[in-house]
Amino acid sequence: MQTRKGVSTTLAVAIVVIVIALAAVAYYFVISPSSSTSSTSTTSSSGALPGKGMSIGVVFDVGGLGDRGFNDLAYQGMINANKTFGVDYFYKISQSTNDILPNFEALIAQHVNLVVGVGFDMDQAIAQEAAKYPQQKFAQIDGDDYNLTNVVAVKFQENVGSALVGALAAAMTKTNNIGFVGGMSTGIIYKFWNGYKFGAEWAAKALGKKVTIQEAYTGPTPAAFNDPTTDQQIGQTMMSSNADIIYAAAGGSGLGLFNAVGAHDQAAGWNWSNSTAPPVFAIGVDANQDYYGTRQYFVLHENQTSFTGYTAPSFVLTSEIKKVDVGVFNVMKSVVYGNFSNIWSNPNTWGPSFFNGQTALCGNTGDQPCHVRNVYVLGLAQGAVGPTPMSYTLQYVPQQALNLMNQLKQGILNGTITVPEIYTDTGASCLLSAGC
C-alpha cells in the first residue's frame, strides 16, 4: 500500500491521461478495482486539514464496487472523508464471506483510526475483532453488534423509505400489478419488503383500488447481491405476469432487473418519449439510480463522471435513497473531532436483531422495547431515506400520486402513521384494497 505525496510534472501529465481514459468507462464516482485485495491510500493536498495524519479503512461487502448502490455509496463516503478532513484511506473488497475476517485483520494492521464494515454479514467478524482489539474503533453499516463501546452500528429506516415508493407504485400502476425483487432472502431485505408492502397497501386503501404485489428473491446467500442474471430473469417473469412497476432492493443484482425492464420497454416500441410513459417502470435503491434508464445511459452507453449530461426521460421511476455515504462520512467525522461516543443516537426501541438468526435482543416477537447502546440511526427526518426528486420521470407522475406520497410522508414524520419494522417474510398473497 502506498501513500501519494508528490509527483513530477511528467508523471502528473501521465496520470491525467490515465484518469481521462478511465473516466470513459468508469461509473460516476467509482473505478472498481479488479482484485479482492485491492487497497488504496491517499493524502489530501489541500493543506492542514483536521484529519491529517489519521486514516479510515473500509471492508466492502460481497457485492463489491461497481454495484451503483450500497458499496459504491460507502466508497463515496470514504472519499468524501478524505477530501474534507485529509484522512488517508485504505480498503479491501470481499469476494466471498471467507475474505471478511482476513480483510479486517489487514486493515487493523495498517493502524487505521476507524475500520468500517459494509454489510450485515460482517457481524460476527466485527464482534470478534472488536473484542480482540478493544482500542480499535469500528463502524458497521447495517450492523447488529450492539453494546460494544468500540463499535457503532449505523442503521437506516429502509422500511420507511420503501413505504413511500410502495405508495407511489400502487398509485401509479396501470395494470394494478406491481413487483418487488429482493437480493438475499434475509432479515434486512425483508425489512425493505415489508415497508414496500405497507406503503402499497396504504395507498391502495386510500384509493379504493386492488393491487397485486409479486415478490421474489435472488437467492439465500450474500452472493445474491451480485447476480444480475437471476434478477433479469425474475424481472422478465414478473412482467409476463403483468407487473408494470418493479422495485429492486438487491444490490448489484438489481441492475439485471433494470436491464430486463429497459429491454422490455424498448421491444414494446417505447422510444424515450417525454409525452408517453414507458410500459414498465423500475424502482432503484440505495443510490440515485434514476439515470440508468435514460437513453444516454441505457441505449447509447454514455458514462458520465457525474449525473450531468443525462436528460429525461427514464424508465427508472425513482430510487429509494439510503445514504450510506453519509453514515460512513459522519462516523469518520466523529473520530476526527473526538466525538465517537456522542454519535450514538441510542433509540429506546429497536427492531429485532437478526445477527446469527437471533431475535432475543428485543423479545422473541421483536415488538418489545429494547435498550441498546452504540446505534446511530439515519432515517426520514434526517433526509437519509426516501424517493429521489424523480428528475427524469416527474412528467409522468399524476398529482394525485404525489399528494398521496406526501400525505404518507407527513403522517410518518408527525407520528400519526407508523411503518412496521419487520424482519421476516410476511408473504404477498393478499389482494390490496380498502377491505384488505
ZASE-738550 format. One line per 3 residues: for each residue z negated, x negated, y negated of C-alpha. Coordinates in steps of 0.001 Angstrom, whole numbers. Layout:
N
Z/X/Y ~ ...
END
This chain:
436
0/0/0 ~ 984/-1409/-3359 ~ -108/-600/-6874
2565/-699/-9557 ~ 1559/-2890/-12514 ~ 4703/-4121/-14338
8412/-4724/-13734 ~ 11152/-6912/-15159 ~ 13994/-5413/-17193
16452/-5898/-14355 ~ 14151/-4276/-11864 ~ 13450/-1449/-14286
17175/-680/-14536 ~ 17452/-705/-10769 ~ 14544/1678/-10472
16115/4091/-12947 ~ 19357/4106/-10950 ~ 17467/4772/-7735
15434/7565/-9304 ~ 18574/9280/-10626 ~ 20163/9107/-7207
17112/10512/-5519 ~ 16794/13310/-8056 ~ 20142/14679/-6942
18717/15522/-3549 ~ 15036/15915/-4273 ~ 13036/19072/-4693
11953/19768/-8265 ~ 8731/17797/-8051 ~ 8596/16216/-4587
10563/13455/-2956 ~ 9446/13820/633 ~ 8503/10646/2497
10091/10310/5914 ~ 7106/8700/7613 ~ 3911/10370/8719
2005/7320/7499 ~ 3610/7095/4074 ~ 1215/6157/1324
1765/5604/-2342 ~ -313/4428/-5252 ~ 395/4097/-8916
-1390/3225/-12090 ~ -767/5157/-15271 ~ 742/3039/-18042
-350/5333/-20864 ~ -3373/3312/-21931 ~ -7086/3604/-21347
-7490/6957/-19644 ~ -10832/8290/-18357 ~ -9916/7850/-14699
-8522/4339/-14926 ~ -9870/2329/-12003 ~ -10532/5485/-9971
-8383/6925/-7199 ~ -7595/10044/-5205 ~ -6379/10231/-1606
-4719/13284/-67 ~ -4122/14147/3584 ~ -1265/16631/3780
-1002/19386/6354 ~ 1339/19509/9324 ~ 3941/21418/7303
4482/18212/5335 ~ 6020/17604/1959 ~ 9183/19460/1062
7784/22863/2057 ~ 8361/24066/-1534 ~ 4898/25580/-1463
1462/24705/-107 ~ 1745/20944/477 ~ 4108/20367/-2432
1629/22041/-4779 ~ -1166/19766/-3554 ~ 1139/16815/-4195
1753/18050/-7730 ~ -1999/18349/-8340 ~ -2387/14732/-7257
447/13597/-9549 ~ -986/15588/-12470 ~ -4343/13858/-11979
-2569/10504/-12075 ~ -687/11350/-15269 ~ -3642/12967/-17040
-6532/10716/-16034 ~ -4821/7497/-14967 ~ -6215/7629/-11429
-4365/5811/-8663 ~ -3230/7937/-5745 ~ -2678/7453/-2044
-1563/9954/572 ~ -943/10489/4243 ~ 1267/13070/5935
124/14622/9217 ~ 2987/15141/11645 ~ 557/16801/14069
-3133/17646/14148 ~ -3692/14399/16074 ~ -2864/12493/12881
-5520/14156/10737 ~ -8609/12113/11658 ~ -6926/8674/11517
-5325/9675/8201 ~ -8764/10368/6738 ~ -10068/7077/8069
-7157/5200/6494 ~ -7741/6742/3057 ~ -11501/6207/3201
-10785/2557/3965 ~ -8945/2424/611 ~ -12265/3259/-1110
-10815/6220/-2979 ~ -13214/8260/-5111 ~ -12080/11592/-3687
-10390/12461/-405 ~ -8613/15836/-310 ~ -7642/17594/2911
-4877/20176/2578 ~ -5307/22960/5115 ~ -7823/24829/7247
-7007/22785/10341 ~ -8878/19838/8795 ~ -12312/21486/9027
-13520/19515/11998 ~ -12234/16151/10769 ~ -13788/16603/7326
-17132/17697/8770 ~ -17137/14611/10976 ~ -16105/12220/8203
-18480/13735/5647 ~ -21400/13104/7989 ~ -20184/9590/8770
-19652/8684/5095 ~ -22292/10583/3085 ~ -21413/8751/-157
-17730/9665/64 ~ -16639/12759/-1876 ~ -14315/15218/-130
-12464/18392/-1078 ~ -10628/20747/1220 ~ -8016/23329/342
-8738/26485/2393 ~ -11724/24771/3983 ~ -14726/26208/5740
-17073/23238/5570 ~ -19945/24722/3591 ~ -23376/23446/2525
-22351/19787/2710 ~ -23338/18032/-507 ~ -20340/15685/-470
-17709/18342/314 ~ -16282/21101/-1896 ~ -14345/23911/-219
-11541/25095/-2514 ~ -10838/28750/-1784 ~ -8363/31272/-3163
-8139/35063/-3340 ~ -4960/35247/-1259 ~ -5795/38807/-263
-5830/39907/-3899 ~ -2535/38275/-4833 ~ -960/39651/-1666
-2165/43163/-2522 ~ -255/43039/-5801 ~ 3041/42009/-4195
2415/44567/-1435 ~ 2144/47299/-4040 ~ 5346/46082/-5667
7182/46086/-2327 ~ 6046/49604/-1452 ~ 7012/50888/-4888
10461/49267/-4827 ~ 11637/49733/-1240 ~ 14676/51988/-904
14523/52219/2873 ~ 10738/52815/2911 ~ 10540/49894/5318
9076/46509/4350 ~ 8073/43390/6275 ~ 5501/40609/6479
6107/37245/8160 ~ 3032/35088/8597 ~ 3008/31471/9702
253/30641/12166 ~ -1400/33735/13615 ~ -4896/32857/12427
-7659/33864/10025 ~ -6363/32895/6612 ~ -2852/34200/7301
-4388/37497/8416 ~ -6126/37452/5024 ~ -2678/37414/3387
-1517/40154/5751 ~ -4429/42492/5156 ~ -4130/42106/1388
-405/42893/1532 ~ -1028/45888/3754 ~ -3781/47180/1460
-1566/46935/-1628 ~ 1319/48677/111 ~ -963/51455/1341
-2484/51864/-2117 ~ 930/52146/-3790 ~ 2328/54454/-1110
-626/56769/-1557 ~ -235/56740/-5339 ~ 3457/57600/-5000
3016/60084/-2159 ~ 5617/58307/-27 ~ 5730/56973/3512
6356/53291/4010 ~ 6555/51465/7314 ~ 5480/47808/7482
6804/45405/10095 ~ 4512/42486/10936 ~ 5334/39219/12712
4029/35642/13009 ~ 5858/32376/13557 ~ 3508/31006/16213
-84/30318/17341 ~ -428/26654/16263 ~ -173/24715/12962
3423/23867/13928 ~ 4172/27452/12877 ~ 4175/26302/9257
7194/24069/9839 ~ 9559/26216/11918 ~ 12169/27823/9632
14479/28574/12567 ~ 11990/31044/14047 ~ 11387/32741/10707
15106/33086/10160 ~ 15330/34935/13468 ~ 12325/37104/12582
13925/37999/9265 ~ 17161/38974/10941 ~ 15274/41198/13374
13321/42904/10591 ~ 16441/43564/8550 ~ 18185/45003/11604
15214/47405/11762 ~ 15861/48480/8167 ~ 13342/46335/6234
14629/45725/2711 ~ 11724/43708/1237 ~ 10065/40976/3329
7086/38820/2323 ~ 6813/35359/3892 ~ 3368/33711/3973
4441/30969/6326 ~ 4609/27618/4545 ~ 7832/25709/5152
8816/28212/7849 ~ 9290/30846/5165 ~ 12393/29042/3968
14045/30311/7145 ~ 13258/33874/6098 ~ 14841/33178/2702
17951/31851/4409 ~ 18200/34966/6558 ~ 17853/37288/3573
20341/35350/1458 ~ 22922/35246/4249 ~ 22448/38981/4865
22929/39859/1200 ~ 25994/37647/938 ~ 27527/39160/4087
26864/42628/2663 ~ 29034/41759/-334 ~ 26365/41100/-2953
27870/38656/-5437 ~ 24802/37808/-7536 ~ 25480/40581/-9999
22822/41357/-12581 ~ 23833/45005/-12556 ~ 23442/45553/-8811
20308/44637/-6881 ~ 20663/42747/-3595 ~ 20397/44924/-470
17333/42984/724 ~ 14681/41096/-1234 ~ 12400/38303/-49
8958/37545/-1495 ~ 7765/33928/-1649 ~ 4299/32419/-1509
2081/29690/-2999 ~ 4582/28050/-5418 ~ 7045/29881/-7624
9894/30104/-5111 ~ 11924/32649/-7070 ~ 14645/30095/-7885
15519/29757/-4182 ~ 17544/32953/-4244 ~ 19662/32129/-7281
23357/31477/-6880 ~ 22965/27976/-8298 ~ 20430/27025/-5668
21361/29083/-2612 ~ 25161/29079/-2831 ~ 26017/26017/-4903
23122/23897/-3585 ~ 22224/22636/-7034 ~ 18864/20837/-7004
17390/20701/-10477 ~ 14448/18429/-11245 ~ 12716/21432/-12785
13224/25189/-12975 ~ 15573/24793/-15932 ~ 19204/25295/-15080
18833/28252/-12743 ~ 19811/31673/-14026 ~ 19262/35264/-12934
19621/36967/-10589 ~ 17861/36009/-7343 ~ 17233/37693/-4019
13636/36387/-4112 ~ 11950/39279/-5895 ~ 8730/37421/-6734
6304/34919/-5252 ~ 2584/35332/-4637 ~ 1264/32323/-6510
-1571/30255/-5062 ~ -2306/27417/-7467 ~ -3242/24697/-5014
-2192/22154/-7646 ~ -4883/23450/-9988 ~ -7504/23227/-7241
-6688/19587/-6449 ~ -6493/18661/-10130 ~ -9738/20368/-11105
-11782/18770/-8337 ~ -10467/15334/-9270 ~ -11256/16111/-12907
-14838/16887/-11894 ~ -15053/13491/-10182 ~ -13621/11667/-13187
-16157/13243/-15537 ~ -19095/13067/-13118 ~ -19329/16855/-12625
-18539/17098/-8923 ~ -21592/19237/-8137 ~ -21007/21530/-11112
-17562/22658/-9992 ~ -19051/24794/-7232 ~ -18920/28481/-8110
-21006/29436/-5048 ~ -20280/33145/-4568 ~ -23126/35372/-3452
-20890/36957/-834 ~ -18057/35453/1080 ~ -15779/36369/3926
-16348/35192/7478 ~ -15693/31609/8386 ~ -13003/31037/10954
-13913/27389/11498 ~ -13652/26899/15257 ~ -13414/30652/15700
-16943/31304/14443 ~ -17821/34230/12190 ~ -21619/33963/12283
-21850/32463/8798 ~ -21646/35870/7157 ~ -22621/38032/10090
-20633/38882/13177 ~ -18628/41570/11414 ~ -18037/39497/8305
-19360/42198/5990 ~ -22910/40927/5490 ~ -23907/38951/2388
-23968/35229/2845 ~ -25191/32460/606 ~ -23336/29192/700
-23045/26113/-1464 ~ -20103/23925/-2364 ~ -17467/26668/-2636
-15010/26603/-5539 ~ -13153/29908/-5823 ~ -9906/30376/-7726
-8640/33925/-7992 ~ -7022/36602/-10075 ~ -9424/36243/-13013
-8536/32545/-13249 ~ -4802/33242/-13056 ~ -4648/31312/-9778
-3143/34103/-7642 ~ -728/36960/-8259 ~ 3005/37576/-8693
5349/35472/-10785 ~ 6845/36893/-14012 ~ 9993/37680/-11972
12263/35832/-14392 ~ 15299/36286/-12145 ~ 14714/39844/-10950
12895/41818/-13636 ~ 16073/43732/-14451 ~ 15895/45347/-11013
12242/46420/-11178 ~ 11598/50037/-12269 ~ 8970/50540/-14947
7062/52776/-12549 ~ 6673/49858/-10126 ~ 5464/47548/-12902
2986/50158/-14135 ~ 1667/50705/-10645 ~ 1186/46986/-10018
-547/46583/-13372 ~ -2815/49546/-12599 ~ -3861/47895/-9350
-4416/44575/-11121 ~ -6632/46120/-13791 ~ -8615/48017/-11174
-9262/44782/-9292 ~ -10298/42958/-12451 ~ -12654/45677/-13662
-14188/46167/-10222 ~ -13042/49725/-9549 ~ -10725/48576/-6741
-11812/46152/-4036 ~ -9236/44446/-1860 ~ -10718/43791/1596
-11071/40210/2762 ~ -10271/40449/6463 ~ -9533/37506/8745
-8363/39439/11806 ~ -5110/41154/12665 ~ -5542/44840/11860
-2043/45765/13021 ~ 829/47537/11320 ~ 1333/50711/13324
362/53105/10561 ~ 2912/55024/8532 ~ 1697/54692/4989
1421/57854/2967 ~ -1025/59861/920 ~ -2740/61003/4097
-2724/57682/5966
END
